[in-house]
Amino acid sequence: MRPFNFEGDGGEVRGMEVTQEDKEGKFTVKITNHFRDAALKININGYPDPTGETGDYSKDDWKLYFLQVRKFLVNFTKEKMQAAVAQAVVDRGTAVPQSKEQEDRITADEPNPDDIPF
């Protein structure tokens, strides 16, 4: 995960880039936004759209919209992500590492028998 913050043409730009490892173990594979189709510039996968003409939105209108977004994301996380994370923890025991770095991370939690005092 790589956060970014810079001044763009329209003002401050903030965000997070998420990448995963490629076959060589380098973090080059960019993870795309699950809730936004960048090419079509539309929200997808149930992410709420603002209603009405957003050019006429007041500060309070935006607050209400982002409260709806927050509620959606919290519920999505509870319904979808908790189960996926729990399964990933189970799968970790049967995971096949793709690189030495992944293998080191997977086995890092396993105790070394030589370190156990008897």
NUMI-944727 format. One record per residue (C-alpha): residue number from 1; residue in three letters; x, y, z. Coordinates in steps of 0.001 Angstrom, whole numbers, plus 524288, in hexadecimal, padded with zeros to 5 digits. Example, Ala and Ser with C-alpha at 12.3 -4.5 7.8 and 13.67 -1.06 7.14 Angstrom:
# NUMI-944727
pos	code	x	y	z
1	ala	8300C	7EE6C	81E78
2	ser	83566	7FBDC	81BE4
***
This chain:
# NUMI-944727
pos	code	x	y	z
1	met	80000	80000	80000
2	arg	8056B	80D2D	7FC20
3	pro	7FE5E	81980	80012
4	phe	80022	8259E	7F7C2
5	asn	7FD4E	83411	7F946
6	phe	800F4	83E7C	7EF54
7	glu	7FC3C	84B05	7E916
8	gly	7F5B4	84882	7DBFE
9	asp	7EFA1	851BD	7D229
10	gly	7E2C7	8520C	7D998
11	gly	7E897	852C0	7E74D
12	glu	7ECFC	848AE	7F11E
13	val	7ECAF	83A6D	7ECE5
14	arg	7ECE3	82FE2	7F751
15	gly	7EB6F	82148	7F650
16	met	7F11A	813CE	7F82C
17	glu	7F7AB	80B02	7EE44
18	val	7F69C	7FC85	7F132
19	thr	7FF54	7F2AE	7EA57
20	gln	801FD	7E43A	7EB96
21	glu	80D92	7DBDC	7E841
22	asp	81058	7D724	7DA93
23	lys	816AD	7C9F8	7D793
24	glu	82426	7CF8C	7DAAA
25	gly	81FBF	7D423	7E81A
26	lys	81FAC	7E290	7E45E
27	phe	813FD	7EB15	7E78C
28	thr	81050	7EF1F	7D9C2
29	val	80252	7EA37	7D826
30	lys	7F92E	7F596	7DAE7
31	ile	7EC42	7F28A	7E183
32	thr	7E122	7FA2A	7DB66
33	asn	7D5F1	800D0	7E280
34	his	7CB4C	7F6DA	7E573
35	phe	7C0D4	8015C	7E5C2
36	arg	7C470	809E0	7DA17
37	asp	7C592	8073E	7CB95
38	ala	7D02B	810F3	7C7F9
39	ala	7CDED	80FD8	7B95A
40	leu	7BF46	8124A	7BA31
41	lys	7C07B	81B69	7C5ED
42	ile	7B52D	814D0	7CD10
43	asn	7B363	80E85	7DA5A
44	ile	7B1D0	7FFB6	7DA25
45	asn	7AF50	7F44D	7E367
46	gly	7A4A3	7FB5C	7EADA
47	tyr	7AC87	80762	7EE9F
48	pro	7A299	8126B	7F076
49	asp	7A170	81D60	7E69A
50	pro	79DCE	82B17	7EAE4
51	thr	78FC6	82E44	7E742
52	gly	78BBA	83A6F	7E00B
53	glu	79467	84519	7DA8A
54	thr	7A130	844B9	7E229
55	gly	7A4A7	8525B	7DD7A
56	asp	799A5	85739	7E63B
57	tyr	79E17	84F3E	7F21C
58	ser	7A02D	856CB	7FEAA
59	lys	7AA2E	852F3	808DE
60	asp	79F46	84BFD	8104F
61	asp	79B14	84486	80415
62	trp	7A8F1	83F60	8029B
63	lys	7A965	83BAD	810FB
64	leu	79CE0	833B8	80F59
65	tyr	7A215	82D2A	80327
66	phe	7AEE1	82958	80993
67	leu	7A785	82421	81570
68	gln	7A024	81B41	80BF9
69	val	7AD14	81736	805D1
70	arg	7B2D0	81448	81333
71	lys	7A707	80C12	816F5
72	phe	7A811	804A1	80A17
73	leu	7B6A5	8020B	80BEB
74	val	7B508	7FD9D	81A13
75	asn	7AA24	7F434	81641
76	phe	7B1BD	7EF61	80A61
77	thr	7BD8D	7ECC4	812EA
78	lys	7B57B	7E561	81CED
79	glu	7AE5F	7DD3E	812C4
80	lys	7B91B	7DA7F	808FB
81	met	7C689	7DD23	80E62
82	gln	7C5EA	7D6EA	81BDB
83	ala	7C2E0	7C9A3	815FC
84	ala	7CD70	7CB47	80BA3
85	val	7D7B1	7CEF2	815BF
86	ala	7D3BA	7C39A	81E81
87	gln	7D50A	7BA4A	812E5
88	ala	7E246	7C016	80F5F
89	val	7E707	7BD3E	81D2C
90	val	7E295	7AF1C	81BAC
91	asp	7E8A0	7AE44	80E19
92	arg	7F57A	7B3B2	8130F
93	gly	7F87F	7A66C	818C9
94	thr	7F761	7A066	80B34
95	ala	7FCD8	7ABBA	8033D
96	val	80757	7A908	7F924
97	pro	81154	7B410	7F950
98	gln	814B8	7BA08	7EC1F
99	ser	82192	7C017	7F088
100	lys	82BCB	7BEE3	7FB3B
101	glu	82696	7CB64	80168
102	gln	818D2	7C5BB	8021F
103	glu	81E03	7B91B	807DC
104	asp	82586	7C0C0	81238
105	arg	81935	7C85F	815D4
106	ile	810CD	7BC23	816A7
107	thr	81A88	7B4BF	81F12
108	ala	81E43	7C068	82794
109	asp	813BA	7BD12	8317E
110	glu	817EE	7AEEC	832CA
111	pro	8208E	7AC9D	83EA9
112	asn	82E39	7A78B	83CA5
113	pro	82F61	79AB0	84441
114	asp	83D3E	79E84	84832
115	asp	837E4	7AA9D	84F23
116	ile	82EB0	7A315	85828
117	pro	834D0	7A174	865AB
118	phe	83390	79409	86C2F
***
